[in-house]
Amino acid sequence: MESGSKVWNCPFDYAEALEFDPTLKRLLTEEPVARIKLPYGEGEAWLVTRYDDVRTVTTDRRFSRHAVIGHDFPRMTPEPIVQDEAINVMDPPASSRLRSLVSKAFAPRQVERMRARTQRVVDELLGEMERHGSPADLMEHLASPLPLTTICEVLDIPEADRAQLRAHARTMMDIGLDNKDNAVRAKADMREYFAELTAERRQNPGDDLISALATARDGDELLDERELTVMAMVLLITGQDTTTYEIGNLAYTLLTRPKELELVRSRPEMLPQAMEEMLRFIPFRKGVGIPRVALEDVELSGVTIRAGDIVHVSYLTANRDGEKFERPDELDVERQGPSHMTFGWGGHHCLGAPLAVTELEVALSALLKRFPELRLAKPADEVPWNKTSIWRYPVELPVTW
């Protein structure tokens, strides 16, 4: 069967705090494999919303990310964020080789070193927040500086370069059409910067993640110059802003839910499990990311997707699929269940997830321990939210203690 002739026009710019996008909810319940039109790019695409179908598209080799290169594919941003040769547009086996090399840089020993560095940065930032006094903006004092400082520490990026790199990353995430030229320039500048930095680390490896990537071996295999440059860029972009926003989202979620907040305060060992449920529940981004191309005709949920069609998946709706999660629209921090898809799935599951989870856990744990009376300093409906990026997060999060 073909899907209905309806094409859903999907700006996906819904930004009411952390409420779920009603268009996505409708697609999940009314037409789980649907034709959509997005703000940028040519033509239409399929959007796949059910958990099992998303898992199929992200693991089945009949769907290719690499095949999107050269296409002006339907997307959320004026300029594609993705780099043509980045790992996130590779298919197996090419991506498997890269993932194997990169995962060596995220070995447990490295992650533990990252945890120690993160803890040190968190303690310093919370100490400064305490000295600043109540009320204070949690985004300014913790969420914004922590991931950037941590990823820059882990990559060993000089302090003088950090603000400019953050500005480039933010420019690339902006969804405004008038931002397109700036985004192209920011991508080129960042690439040039990392080409020089990675070449220098290859020559003189140190105790940092770029050096670990540069020297990681799988038999005789190493990352080549271009792969190393792009991988360092991807880690900086995905390793800072996204974690900043999730710290804000997780803190907001707990501070607006007294029962859940009390549970993780009274039972700190519950925090990792509670975090997994919050990561499932929070609609972290707007819309969709990098699509795939169907390499042959494939049937999903009774709908035929033709060879050559562009296919987007929604991890947000997969996380709210009632066939997988009981009471999917409720936050239940004691939930035991299937894994969430917030870090993606299959061959493109986020490689930096171990670092992100470490940062989020260390930040929230230290915050709740240090400020046992922490609460919002203004009513929840007065907290301002970002409306210009693909990400959902509070612009400010004023707290008192």
N, C-alpha and C positions, 0 to 999 in steps of 0.2 A: 504493500500500500504506500502511496505517496502521502506526505503530510498535507493538511489543508492548504488552500491557496493563499491563506492569510500570511502577510509579512508583517512582523512586529517591528515597529519603529522604536529602537532602544537607545535613547541617549544615555541611559544608566547614570544619570547625574543626581539621583536621589541622595539627599544628605541630611536627613533628620536624625541628629544624634546617632545612636546605634540601633535605630529601628531597621527592620528588614525591608529591602526595596520591594514595594508591592508588585511591581512589574515582574520581577524575578519570581516572586511567590506564585503569581498567576501562571507564568510559564511552566513552573514545576508541576502545578496541579492540573492545568488545562491542556497544555501542549508540550510535554517533556522533551520532544525533539521538534524544534520549531525553526522556521525561517526568520532571520532577523536582519535589520539594516542598522548600521552603526554610524556615529557622527562623521567618521573619516574613513577614507579608503574606498575602493571601487566595488560595486556590486553588493550582493547579499551573502550571508553565511548561514550555516546551521548553528543552533545553540542546543547543546545537550546538557540536561539539568539533573537527571537522576543519578544517584550514587553508583549503581552498577554500570550504567551506560558511560558515565565519566571514567570509571575504572577501565572499561573496555577501550575507549578512545585513547587513554593515556598509556596503555600497555600493549595494544595490538599494533603490530608492524604494518598493518594496512593503512594506518594513519601516520603521516609524516610531518614533522615540524620542519625538516630541512627543505621540503618542497615549497614552503612559503617564501623562501628567498627569491627576490626579483618580482614578487607580486605586490601590488598596492592593495594589501589585504584589508578588509573591514576591521576597524580598531577604534580605540577610545581617544588616542592622542594624535595631534596633527603629524608629528614626526614619529616613526616607529622607535620605541625605546631600545629595542633589541639590536645588537651588533650582528652583522651577517655571519661572522664566523664564530660567534659565541657558542658555548656549550649548550645553551638553552634553545638553539635551533639545530642541534645535531640529532641524528638518529643513531641507534645501535647499528653496527658495532663501533663506529667512530666515537660516539658519546661514551660508550662503556669504557674505552681506553682512558679517556680524559677523566671520567668520574672515578675510575680506579686510582689514577694518579693523585687527583685532588683529595679523595677521601683519606689518603695517607697523611695529608697535611692536617686532617681533622681526627687523627688517631686519639684514643682516650688520653694519652700522655699530654698531647698538645691541648686538648680541651681542658684538662685539669690546670695546665698553666694559664689558659685563658680565664678560667674561673678565679684563680688567685689574683690575676690582674684586674678582673672585673670587680672583685670584692674590694680591692684597694681603691679603685676609682669611685665606687659607690660610697664607701665610708667617707672619702674626702668630700664628695658632693653633698651628702646628707649632713656632714659636719658644717659645711658652709651654709646650708639651708637653715640649720638650727641657729647659727650665729646671726643670720639675716633676721630671724624671728618670724612669728606668726602674725598675719597670714602670709603665705608664700605661694608662688605659682609653681606647681609640680612639673609642668612642662619645661619651664625655664631652668629650674634648679636641678632636675634629675633626668627627665625623659629626653630632652634635647641634647644635653652635653654627654650623657653616658654612652650611648651606642657609638657616636662619632669618636669620642675619646678612646673607647675600647677597641673599635675596629682599627683606628689609627695606631694605637699602641701595638695591637696584634700584627698589623702590617708594617709597623715601624715607619710611619709617615711623619716627616718633620712637622713640628707644631706650626711653623710659619705658613705651611701649605694647606692646612686643614680647612680653614674657613672657605677658601676659594673652591676647593673640591666639593665641599658641602653645597655651595651655591650652584655649581655645575649640576650636581645630582638633582637638586630641586628643580632647576630649569628644565631638565629632561623629563620630569614627571608632570609638568604643567599641561592642562588639557585645553588651554586657550589657543585659538587659531593664530592670533597675533604674536604668539610666542614661538612659532615654528622656526624662524631664522635663528633665534637665540638658542633653541634646542639643538639645531644642527651644529652651531658653533661650539656650544658647551660640550657636545659629544666629541668633536674633533680635538678640542683643547685637552679634555681629560685623557683621551687616547694618547696624545703626544706626551703628556706628563708621565703616564704609566709605562710607555715604551722606554723612556729614559730610565725610570726608576727600576724597572724589572731587569733591564740590561746591566745596570750597576750591581744589583743583587746577585745576578748570575755570576758576575766576576768576583764579587766579595760577599758571599753568603754570611748572614748573621743569625740571630736567634729569633727571627720573625716568621710570619706565615708566608710572605712572598718568597723568602729564602727556602722555606720548607717546600713550597710549590716548585721552585726553580730546581731543587735538588732531588725531588721525589722521583723514585725509579720504580718501574714495573719491568723487571728483567733489564733489557737494554733501553727501554722506552723512557723518554723524558718529554716534558711539555716543550714545544718549540717556542720561538720568540713571540710569535703572534698569539698563540694560545695563552701564553703566560701573561701577556699584556692585557688581553681581553678578560681573562679570569680574575686578575687583580682588580680591574675596573668593576666587574660584576660583583665581586665581594664588597668593594667599597660602597657601591650604590645600594645593593640589597642588604648590606650589613650594617647600615646606619639608619637611614630614614625609616625603613619599615619597623625596626625595633623601637625607635623613638615613638612611633605612633602606637604600637601595641602596648608599650608601657603606659601611655596615656589612657588607652582604651581599657586595659585590665584594671588600672587604678580606679577609673571612673565607674566601671562595672561593680567593683567591690564597694566603693564608697556610696553607691546609690542602692545597695542591697544589704541592709543591716544583718539579716539572718546569715547570709553567706560570709559576710565580713567577720561576724562573731565566730563562725565555725572555723575559719582558717586562723583566726587569732588564738582561739582556745586550743586548736589542734594544728600546730604549724606543720606537722608531718603530712597534713592533708593538702598542702599548697600545690605540690606537683600535679596531683590528680585534679584539683580544682582548676589549675591553669589549663590543663588539657581540655576540660569542658568549656572554659571561657573561650579558648582559642577556636573550638568548634562553633560556639554560639555567636560570637561577635562577627558581624558582617564587615570585615576588615577593609575590603577594597570595594570600589564601585565596578560593577559589570564584569568584564572579562580581560584576559591577558593575551598571550601569544597563541594563535590558532594552529591547527594542523590542516593538511590536505589529504583527502581520501585518495588512496592510490588505486583503489578498485571499488566497485559497488559493494556497499555494506548495508545490512539491515540492522537497525537499532530500534527496539520497542515498536516493531511493526512498520517502521518508516524506512524507505530506501534512500540512502545517501549515495549519490552518483560519484564515480571516479572523477577527480578534479575539483570536487566541491570543497570549499573552505569550511572547516568545522571548529567552532569554539566550544569550550566546556566551561561550566560554572562550578567551581569548588564551593562557592557560597551556598548554592542550592543543594549540592551533594551533602553538605553538612546539615541540611535541614530536611532531608528526605525521610518522610514518615515511614517508608518501608524499611529503613535501616535503623532509625532512632525512634524509640517511644517518646511521645510528647516532644517532638523535635523543636518546637518553638519555646520550650521552657528551659531555663538554666537550672541544671541539677548537678551541683558540684560533687555529689557522691555517685554520679553515673558511672557505670562500668559498661563499656560497649565497644562498637567498632571504632577504628582509628578515624580521626578527623582528617580532612584534606586541606587544611589551611596552608600547609607547606608544599602543596602539590601532591602528585602521585606518580608512581612508576619511574620511568627513566628520567623524569625531570623533577623528581622530589628535590626540594631545596637542599643544596649541599651544605649551606651554612646553618641549617636548622640546629645542630648541636650547640653552636655558639649563641644563636638567638635564644634558645630555651635556657641556656646557662645564664645569660644576661637577665632575662625576664625573671627567672627564679631568684637570683641573687638580689636584684633590685627590689622586688616585692617583699621578699623575706626580710631584708634589712630595714625597709621602710616601715613595715608593720611592727617590727621589734623595737625600733628606735622611737617611734611615735605611737604608743598604744592608744592615744586618744584622737588619732588622725580622723578628720572629717572634712567634708566640703565646706568652703568658707562662704558659698553663696548657693541659692537654690539651684537644683540640677538643671531646670529649664532656662537658667541664665548663663550656663556654660556655653561659650562660643565654639562653633565647629567649623572645620575647614570645608570650603565649598569649591575650591578651584583645582584640586589634585585628584588623581585616581584613588587616593587613599582616604579612609574615614578616620578622623581623630579630632580630639579637642584642641583648639588653638591655644587655649589657656585652661589650666585646671587649678583654680585657687583653693588652697587647703589651709586648715588651721588645726591646732593641736593643744 
